[in-house]
Amino acid sequence: MKFIYIRHGEPLYDPDSLTELGKKQAEEVAEYLAIKGVDQIFSSTSNRAIQTALPTANRLNKDITYLDFANEKHVWNNLTLSTPTGKVWLFQSKKIIDLFYTREITNLGMNWYEHPEFSNLSFKAEIIKLQNESNHFFKSLGYEYLGNGKYKVLKDNFDRVVMFAHQGFGYAFLSLLLNIPYPYFCTRFELGHAEITLIDFKNEEGYSYPKVVSLSNKINF
């Protein structure tokens, strides 16, 4: 299976929609995916993600399956930091970024949320919830998560599966999929608007360790 992750096009957050540039980006993504071919289309239930997915669905005459767990509102509520000026993403806070680069966080690995700085916050519960939802999603596609980035292949396939979602959600979701601690992923990689991340679920004697083929690839026409 080839799994394709696409962040929505340039957004308007109020109301939740796309700018004119974002709509053009969505059309360019659809043109690209129509050439490559897509078997299944999934989207966050947020309007900006749906608007990005629709041109691809229309061009390929395929239905969209909506995933509420991929809606960014969940991680926005539970994977952000409250400041005097309002909530910010962890990867936007200089204080947290500096902490994420420390040896203390490195030593905690995937259990980074156990750091004393986060003991009274909702990060652990959100990551565990997202891991469970992610496991359910990939099992529905034929890949059962065994831990440590390893999946058992329940149903081998050569499908191209695309998910349209978000940056904030994507950092957490992809870090779990790839077994890369969230503090590493969100501070060292970029997920740009309407850019494509391709992950290969190659079958290795009945098991798969998903591997990144390309990350946040910009489509230009």
N, C-alpha and C positions, 0 to 999 in steps of 0.2 A: 504494500500500500504506500502511496505517496500522499502525505498529509501536508496541506497548504494552509498556512495561516496568514490572513490579511487584515491589517488594521484598516478601519474605515477611512474614507477620504476626508479632506479638510472639513472640519465641522463648524456648525453654529451650535452652541450648547443651549441657547435659550432663544427660540424653541429648538428642541433637539432635531437637527436636520443637517444638510450639507450646504456649503457655500457653492457658488457657481464653479469654482475651481474643483471642489470636492466632487461635484457631479461629473465633471470632465474626467477626473481621475477614475471614477467608478466605471465610466464608459471605456477608458483605456484598459483597465483591468479586465473587463468583459471581453474586449477584443483579443487580449493576450490569452485568456483562458479558453476562448472559443477555438483558438489555434491548437492549444495543448490538449484540450478535452478535459471534462470534469464529469465524474459519475455521481457524486452526492454534494449537495450544497447545504451548509449549516450557517446560521446567523444568530448573533445575540438578539435579544428582543428589543434592544434600543433602536430608535428610529434611524439614527445616523449609520448604524451598521446595516440595517435592512435596506436603506437607500443605496448603500454601496453594493450590496449583494444583488439587488433586483436586475440591473442590466445584464449581469452574467446569467441569472436564471431565465430572463426573457430571451436572450440570444440563444441559449442552449435548450430552451423549452423544457426546463426542469423545475420541480417544486423546491421551495426552501423549507428546511426543518428548523424551527426556532428553538433556541436553547436559552432558557432564562438564567441558568447558572453562569452563562457567559456575559450577562449584562453587567456593565461596569459599576452599576450602583452598589452591588454587594461588596466588592473590594474597596470601593470609595467609602463605604460606611465602616469597614472593619480593618482596612490596611492602609490607613492614613494617620497623620499626626495632627493633633489640635494645637494651634498656635494663637497668639493674641489677635492675629489678623485673619484667622479662619483656618480651615483644614488644608493640608498640603499632602501630596504624595510623599512617601518616605524617600524616594529617589530625587525629590526636589528640595529636601531639607539639608543644608550644609552640615548641620550637626549630625544627622543620621548618616549621611554619606561618609563623613569622617569616621564614624563608628563602624560602618560597614567595611572599611578598609583595615580595621585593626586585627591583630593576631587573635584577640579574644573571640571575635566573630568568626574568623577563619577556623578556629579550633572547634567551634560548635557545629560547623557544616550545615547539614539540612535542618538541624534543630536550632538555628540561629535565633529563633523567637524565645529561646530559654534564657537569653541574656537578661541580667537583672534590670536593665534599663526598660525592658518590655514586660516585666512581670505582671503589671496591673492592666495591661492593654489586651486588645482582642486579636492580636496577630496569630497566636497559636491556634485558636479555635477556627479562624478563617482559613488558614492554610490546611488544617486537617479536613475541614468541610470541602474545600476545593479539591483536595487530593481524592476524596471519596467520590465526588461528582465527576472528576476527570476519569477515574478508574471505571466508573459506570459507563461513561461515554465511549471510551476506547474498547471496553468489553463488547458493547453493542456493535462495534465495527469488526470484532473478531480478535481482539488483543487483550488478554487478561494480565493485569499488572501483578508482578510477583515481588516487587521491591528492588531497590538499588538500580533503578533504570532498566530493569529487565522485564520483558513481556513474553508470555506464552502465546504462541500463535494458535488460536482456536479455529480460525477459518482463514486460510491463506487466500489472498486476493491481490489483484493488480489494479485496484480502484485508485482513482485520484479523488481525494476528499478535500473539500475546501471549507474553512471556517472564517467567517467575517466577524471581527470583534473589535477589540480595543487595545490601547497601549498598557494602561494600568492593569487590566485583567490579564493581558498577554504576558507581561513580565512574570506574574505569579504562575499562570497556567503553563507556560513553556518551561519555566525553571523546574517545575514538578515533572513534566513530561521527560525532560532531558536529564533529570537528577543532578541539576546544577543549583547550588544554594542560591536562594533569591537575592541575598545581598550582592553576590557576584553578578548575577544576570542583570539586575535592574540598574546597576551602576557602570557596567562595562559594555553594554550592547544598546543599540537603538532600534526602535520599531517606528518607522516613519509612516506618514499618511499614505494609504493605498499601496504600501510596499509589501512584497511577497516573501514569506519565509517558507522554504521547502524542506520537509523532513521525511526521510526514507525509513519505512518500517520493513527492512529487509529480513527475510526468513532465513535464519541460520539454524538448520536442523531442528525446527520446531519452536525456536525462540527468536526474539527480536530485541536489539538494542537500538532504539531510534537514533538516527544520525542526521545532523544538519547538512544539507546539500548547499543551501544558500540562505543567508539571513538578511531580511529587510532589503530585498532587491528592488531597486527603483525601476518602474516601467516607463519607458520614453517612446513616443511615437512621433 
